[in-house]
Amino acid sequence: MRHLEGTPRSQTLLLPPSVEDYVPEDHPVRVIDAFVDSLNLSEMGFRKAQTAHTGRRPYHPGDLLKLYIYAYLNQTSSTRR
């Protein structure tokens, strides 16, 4: 797809070897990740799930939904807190 993508989780970094090492296997964020990945965002009405071929690529709506759900569950309404 034509969305902005970050570094793959399996790519090695300086410390620790991969991004997967930061998050424990039993952390709730993995449930959020699996849940949102199982959704069909186009059918749910996310208009930007299918991108146009012009202009700057948007962030993937699934990534933004994951961030929103994580912030909601942790009662974070702003990054200023």
N, C-alpha and C positions, 0 to 999 in steps of 0.2 A: 504494500500500500504506500501511499505517498504521505505518510505522517512523519513528523520528527521522531527520531528514535535515539535513545541513549546508548550507552555502552552495553553490550550483551552481558548478562549475569555471569556467564561462564568465562569471560575474558579475564585473564590474569592482570592484576594491578600490583603496585608496589607493596602495600600492606593492607590487609591480609591478601592471600592469593586471588580471591574472587569476591564479588559482591555477595554471593550466597553465604559466605562465611560470616558476614555481619549479622545476619538474622538467624536466630535459632530455629530448628526444625519445628518446634512446638509453639512458635509465636503466632498470635492471632492474625497478623498481617498476611500470613500465607493463606488463610481461609478467605480473606477478602480478595486476594490475588486470584485464587482458583475460582471463586464465585463470579467475579466480573469477567474473567476469561471465558466462562461457560455461557455468558449471555450473548444473544445476537443483537448488537446495539442498533443496527439498521432497522430492524423490526420494532424496536422500542421507541423509535422516533428521534434518535440522535442524528441530526441532519448532516453533521460533518463526518459521519462514519465512512462515507464514500466521498473522496476528495476530488476536486477539479484539477486540471492539469496546468492551471495558471496561478500565479501569485506564490506567496510564501506558504510552505506546508504548515498546517496547524498541528497542535499536539493531538495525540490520539485520544479520542473521547473516553476510551476505556481507562487510560492512565489517569485522566482527570477525575473520573468517577471513583477510582480506587483511592485517590488522594482525598476526595470529599468524604467518602465513607469512613476512612481512617480518622480523619479530623473530627467527624461527628461522633464516632465511638469514643474518642479521647477528649471530647468536650473542648475542642480547640476551635474557636470561632475566628481567630486572627493569628497571624504569625508574630504579632507584637506581644503576646502573652508568654 
